[in-house]
């Protein structure tokens, strides 16, 4: 990699940031808790979408003490829709450690931050630099994209060694405003060196010294190892209803969507006839069954192809034919108290709106 210098990189970048930085509810608050929560949310969520989640989360859990004490059920509900639910669990674990060992505060120490659950080099660098003014790099995908363009570097950005070199390079030219500097590089990667499509070079404060632009090969960078194809899985959801209550069950405490609630399902694609035959095997003979349509949800390594069926149980004893893990909750509880993954949003919306009450045959 080439050398980055202050004159051509840091100075024009900060000048651009001062004139163009976006308003964000957590920005410029000098609140380490806000920085921490927002950075965890933003790891897989766009700023526009994360804002509403952040407001809802911090209104109910305004500080580390309240986060440390929140019941997990409520925490999962507040995090619902953001995905990667272990991140929320790590937030609570870290909050509990902070209450026990750090007087309820995030430490103003990069290395100490790195020891906390769910806080890696990027998040530690963001908290240290933005909230405490500590010179520490915060290198995420946006930053790597900017730097690979700027240096016309074809190294694989999925390699930790490449990330480390970028961290050291930025630390060498980090000015006395480390938080603003880190945010400036990130912001440049979000709005100019954009993640999808051609970079908007004419808007870039670094265009005169960007090597990829000079060579006319901006769209060739960054480079990284191609991901393995996602695994496809078929699932048939059985959405039971009895006297207005909906059947759900909790997923295992480990693995994909650990500990969240879901609609009972079988790992295959069934027809209406197949669902009726399955119910008959369970001893459920009088249920009214109707299709709720198909949906697809993409995770990082697996893709669910789902078919949903509304199963209205007509006789109380049929409820006893279901596994003990299936509990029945009201529609209000389903929308307000139990966290269901975004994967089921298509079906959940129909249930909450009562579109299935008259279905069945």
Secondary structure, 3 states (H helix, E strand, C coil): CCCCCHHHHHHHHHHHHHHHCCCCCCCCCCCHHHHHHHHHHHCCCCHHHHHHHHHHHHHHCCCHHHHHHCCHHHHHHHHCCCCCCHHHHHHHHHHHHHHHHCCCCCCCCHHHHHCCCCCCHHHHHHHHHHHHCCCCCCCCHHHHHHHHHHHCCCCECCCHHHHHHHHHHHHHCCCCCHHHHHHHHHHHHHHCCCCCCCCCHHHCCCCCCCHHHHHCCHHHCCECCCCCCCEEEEEEEEEEEECCEEEEEECCCCCCCCCCEECCEECCCCCHHHHHHHHHHHCCCCCEEEEEEEEEEECCCEEEEEEEEEEECCCHHHHCCCCCCCEEECHHHHHHCCCECHHHHHHHHHHHCCCCCCCCC
